[in-house]
């Protein structure tokens, strides 16, 4: 897994993200897109781990927004979440935070459950077109 997400300009880093992400395309250097996966299977209660995950996504989104505004770099930010029990039974208030981040532009798209299988191939094709 990537240790840092770095944006380069003339061989010097202009930004290093505060935390690891689950993936980046085409690489962790100057990525077109990054993604995070938040899945919490087999949990019996709703805990701080989910809250931490939401705030990590917010931090990443704010760092990406800073790059967009101040440097003109547009890295897409995707969030993939799963586990009905966690989000619908225990964590609806945090699910609302996910929608808030989406509407504030801190996340470009959120994929829920099986949408990852259905939607992700089309998203990756758009990344491939951009990178060629």
C-alpha positions in Angstrom: 0.0 0.0 0.0 1.1 3.5 -0.7 2.8 5.3 2.2 2.3 8.7 0.8 0.3 10.4 -1.9 2.5 12.9 -3.5 2.0 15.6 -6.2 5.1 16.6 -8.0 6.1 19.7 -10.0 9.6 19.9 -11.6 10.8 16.9 -9.5 9.9 18.6 -6.2 6.9 17.6 -4.2 4.2 20.3 -4.0 1.9 18.2 -1.7 2.2 15.1 0.4 -1.1 13.9 1.8 -1.4 13.3 5.6 -2.4 9.7 5.4 -2.5 6.5 3.3 -5.2 5.8 0.8 -6.4 2.4 -0.4 -5.5 3.0 -4.0 -4.4 5.6 -6.6 -4.5 5.6 -10.4 -2.2 5.5 -12.3 0.2 5.7 -9.4 0.7 7.4 -6.0 2.7 10.1 -7.8 0.4 12.7 -9.5 -2.7 10.5 -9.4 -5.8 11.2 -11.5 -7.9 9.5 -8.9 -7.7 8.1 -5.4 -10.1 5.8 -3.5 -10.9 4.6 -0.1 -12.8 1.6 1.0 -14.8 1.6 4.2 -16.2 -1.8 5.1 -17.0 -2.9 8.6 -18.3 -6.5 8.4 -19.1 -8.6 11.4 -19.1 -5.8 13.9 -21.6 -6.2 16.7 -21.7 -2.5 17.7 -21.1 0.8 16.1 -17.8 2.2 17.3 -15.2 4.9 16.9 -13.6 3.1 14.0 -16.4 4.2 11.7 -16.2 7.8 12.9 -12.5 7.8 12.3 -13.0 6.5 8.8 -15.4 9.3 8.0 -13.1 12.0 9.3 -10.2 10.4 7.4 -12.2 10.7 4.2 -13.0 14.3 5.1 -9.3 15.1 5.7 -8.4 13.6 2.3 -11.1 15.5 0.6 -10.0 18.8 2.2 -6.4 18.2 1.0 -7.6 17.5 -2.5 -9.7 20.6 -2.5 -6.7 22.6 -1.4 -4.8 21.3 -4.4 -7.7 22.1 -6.7 -8.0 25.7 -5.4 -4.4 26.6 -4.9 -2.4 24.6 -7.4 -5.0 23.7 -10.1 -4.6 19.9 -9.7 -7.8 17.9 -10.0 -7.5 14.5 -8.4 -10.8 12.6 -8.2 -11.7 11.2 -4.8 -13.9 8.1 -4.6 -15.3 6.4 -1.5 -16.6 2.8 -1.4 -18.6 1.7 1.5 -20.3 -1.6 2.4 -22.1 -3.4 5.2 -25.8 -2.7 5.6 -25.8 -3.3 9.4 -23.1 -0.8 10.1 -24.4 2.1 7.9 -28.2 1.6 8.1 -28.8 0.1 11.5 -26.1 1.7 13.6 -24.5 4.6 11.7 -27.1 6.6 9.9 -25.7 9.9 11.3 -22.3 9.0 9.8 -24.0 8.0 6.5 -25.4 11.6 6.5 -21.8 12.9 6.9 -20.9 10.9 3.7 -23.6 12.7 1.8 -22.5 16.0 3.3 -19.0 15.4 2.0 -20.4 14.4 -1.4 -22.4 17.6 -1.7 -19.5 19.8 -0.4 -17.3 18.4 -3.1 -14.9 16.6 -0.8 -15.8 13.3 -2.4 -16.5 13.0 -6.1 -18.5 9.8 -6.0 -19.6 7.3 -3.4 -20.2 3.7 -4.4 -22.4 1.6 -2.1 -22.1 -2.2 -1.9 -22.7 -3.8 -5.3 -22.3 -0.5 -7.1 -18.6 -1.1 -6.9 -19.0 -4.1 -9.2 -21.5 -2.3 -11.5 -20.0 1.2 -11.7 -16.3 0.9 -11.1 -15.3 -0.6 -14.5 -16.8 2.5 -16.3 -15.0 4.9 -13.9 -11.7 3.1 -14.5 -12.3 3.4 -18.3 -12.7 7.2 -17.9 -9.4 7.3 -15.9 -7.7 5.4 -18.7 -8.9 7.8 -21.3 -7.6 10.7 -19.3 -4.2 9.2 -18.8 -3.7 8.4 -22.5 
